[in-house]
Amino acid sequence: MPEFIPRSEQRPIVDTSSATLDLIYFDLVTLASNEQDIRRLPAHESLYVVLSGQVDIEVDGIMFEAVGRRTDIWGGDADSVYAPVGANIRISARGAAAEVAIAGGLCDTRYAPFRVTPDEVDAVNVGSSDTHSQRRIVHLLGQRQNGRCGNLLVSELYAGEGCWSGYPPHKHDTEDGDVETRHEELYHYRFQPETGFGSQITYDEDGPVKILMTRNGDTVLVDRGYHPTVTSPGHRGYIFTILVGKHRRGLIQRFDPAHQHLTKTIPGIDAMRDKFK
């Protein structure tokens, strides 16, 4: 069942040693003024997403300058750089502190590096305040990058106060033609204000239910099962999301049959599903 990782200084947060996920890599890099981080991921393609501040990112000698256009995750869409498997990466903060999220997926094909600017992200609005399901999903590495990378999908989700996301409950742990795909998933949580919190629920159709309290900086690893999440009233929720397909890139979600009827009452569900495919 899914694994909960509370805010921690362990680095990297998830790599090939994970007992829950086989395909995903995740880390956070916080750089002081003019500080650098150097790394190489021998088995994973990766997306370097600037959460705050501005950095230069060098990928195998190719320089992407002044990446990052927001002061924090609440200040606009992300600026990011894709790096192929095995690339040598250097991240350099430009004059001020910066935070970068590294989203990785197991990959055996080497692609060319590229940048995804805020103007190139692909956003979709889902739900409504009336149905307590309002959220905005911003695809950083999605359909627009098909053919330019492997099975890695990366997005940022912004949930309204007191709203559900990952809802109606859905899963993606079985490869089943055009009905469902097998994708591992990772959620990294932030809240505004930072004292905010939420809940992550996971369950199988005939198994136990697991309910976790999520707070600013927590991470949840989802290998199987239905997994809706909710943000408490009075707080905005943010989820940095990594998906990696076991057999293909496009994600097909299977909704819990008991709640399938809700897909007809919550606005934007079909658009959301299409964006992941």
Salt bridges, closest charged atoms under 4 A:
ASP27 OD1 - ARG11 NE 3.32
ASP27 OD2 - ARG39 NH1 2.95
ASP37 OD2 - ARG39 NE 2.85
ASP56 OD1 - ARG94 NH1 2.82
GLU58 OE1 - ARG90 NE 3.74
ASP60 OD2 - ARG110 NH2 2.28
ASP77 OD1 - ARG136 NH1 3.10
ASP79 OD2 - ARG69 NE 3.90
ASP79 OD2 - ARG115 NH2 2.67
GLU99 OE2 - ARG190 NH2 2.82
ASP119 OD2 - ARG69 NH1 3.89
ASP122 OD1 - LYS275 NZ 2.94
GLU156 OE2 - ARG70 NH2 2.73
ASP173 OD1 - LYS171 NZ 2.84
GLU175 OE2 - ARG248 NE 2.58
ASP176 OD2 - ARG254 NH2 2.89
GLU180 OE2 - LYS171 NZ 2.93
GLU180 OE1 - ARG254 NE 2.45
GLU185 OE1 - HIS172 NE2 2.90
GLU185 OE1 - HIS227 NE2 2.95
ASP204 OD2 - ARG224 NH1 2.50
